[in-house]
Structures are given as structure tokens and as C-alpha cells.
């Protein structure tokens, strides 16, 4: 109301989806396509790790930041509003970092980082800050490919 009185207009720049994790399920007809995608990613040998930024070593943070920058390239990222604008700052230790990996065929026993999700704490919830991945990565591992 105050915006209208001041002659201002609302401009929506983003939309958040709220997922109640305790109630979430992949069962049922409506989730069939999601189940198929998850199973395809599993068959391709992907594993996911969910950690707080504070749990990562400095070397891991540097490698994730380097690889994510290479995936994004030189273009400015567009498409949805972002909550943070940086990665790896020690002040952001509570951020949740989700990484997807496969076994690196060129180095047996080593893993290759394939996709990244980074969530910023927002009250009792978390807000997606970034989602990026290697070109050709299945969409269940990264929403940017």
C-alpha cells in the first residue's frame, strides 16, 4: 500500500520454492519423471555430498570456486535473483554446499567435480544462491545444463 501511495510500482525479480523436506517424497505418479532422472544419474555413477562451507578445506573451496567460474564462463549470470554473490568467504560458513561427483577415468580412485549447488541460510530455511555444472551433466545433478 505504501508503495502505491508513493507512486512506486512492484517489480518481481524472483520466486522461491519452499520444499518441506520432512514431507517430500519421490513416490506417486506426479514424481515419475523426477524418479527416472534420479535413477539415470545414479546409473551414471554420480554421488552427492552435502556439507557446510565451514566443513570444507581451503583447497576444496578454491577448487570448487575455480571449477564453477570455468563452468559459468565470461558471461554475466542471468535468470533469477541471487542471495549472496560470492563463494568461499569465511563469514559464510553456514552456507550449505552440495557437490556432485563422478569417478575420474583419467585418475583411478579420484573424483571429478561435476555440479554445484550453494544454499544461503535464510531464517529457518535456505535460499539457493548458485546452481552450475559441467556441460552435459544430467539435470538432476545440475539445473544449469
N, C-alpha and C positions, 0 to 999 in steps of 0.2 A: 504494500500500500504506500509506504513512504517513497518508494522509487517512482511510482506513478505521480505522486504529488510534486516531486522534484523534477518531473519531466524526463525521468530516466526510463530506459527500456531494459528488460531482462534478455540476456543472450546466453542460452545454454551452450556450454562448451564440452560437456562430458556427461557420462551416465555411469553410475556404479551398479554392478550386480551384487547382491548380497546372497551369499551361499551359507545356509545353516549347515555346517559341517556334520554335526551330530545326526541330522535328519537326511543327509544326502545319500543317494543310492543310485547305482547304475542299473538296477533291475527295472523291468517293465518295458512295454512297447515303445514308449516315448524316448527311451535312452538307448535304443538298439544301435543307432549309428555311432553313438559315443562309445558303447561297449566294443563294437567292431574296430574302431580306431585304436582304442586302448590295447586290444588284443594284437592288432597289427604292429604296434610299437613294441610290445613285449616280444613278439616273434622276431623282430629285427634286432633284438639284443640290447635294448635301451634299459638303463637303470636310472633312477632319480634319487637325488639327495636333497633333503630339506634341512637347512641349518640357519642359525642366526649369523649375521655378519661377524659378530664378535667371536664366533667359533672357528672362523676361517683363519689360516695363517696369512701373513703378509704376502707370501709368494702366491698363494691361491687367489687372493684379492687382486693382485697385479695381473695374474694370468687371465682371470675372468674379465677384468676391465679391458685388457689388450684384445682378447678374442671378440668381445662384444663390440668394441669400437670397429674392428675389422668387418664384422657382420653388417653393421649399420652403414659403413662406407662414409663418404664425404657429405651426403645429403642430410639436410635437417630432417629430424624425425617428425612426422606429422600423423594425425589420425585420431588422437584422443588426448585429453588433458593429462598432464603428468603431475605427480605429487612431490617429487624431490629434486630431480635434475642433476644428481651426482651418484657415484657409486664408490664405496670403499672408505668413506670418511669415518674415522674412529668415533665421531659423535653419533653415527647411525648404527651402532652395534646391535640394536634390537630389530633391525630390518631382517626380514626373512628372505633367504636366498635359496631358490630351487634351481638345481642344475641337472641336466640330462646328459648322460654319458653313454658311449659305446666302447667296446674294447678296440684299441688302436691296432689295426692289422699290420702296421709297419713296425710296431714295437710291442711284442708279446708281453702280456702282463700289465701294460699301461692302458690307461683310459683316455678317450678323446672327448673333450667337452663339445657338445652338440647344440645345446639350447640353454637359455637362462630366463628365469622369471625372478623379479625382485619386488617384494612387497614392503610397504612402509606402514608401521603401526599407526593406527588412527583410532584412538579410544580403545574400545574392546575389540575392534576389527582391524583389518589390514587392507590397504589400498594398493592395487597394482601400480608399480612405477614403471617397470620396463618388461618387455617381452621380446626376445630376439633369439635367432638361431641360425645355424648354418643353412645355406641354400640347399633345398632338397630334404630337409629334416621334416619328418611327418608332423602334421598339425597338432597331434596330441602331445608332442614333445615341445613344440613352439608354435605360438599362434601367429608368428610373423611370416612363416614360409608358405 
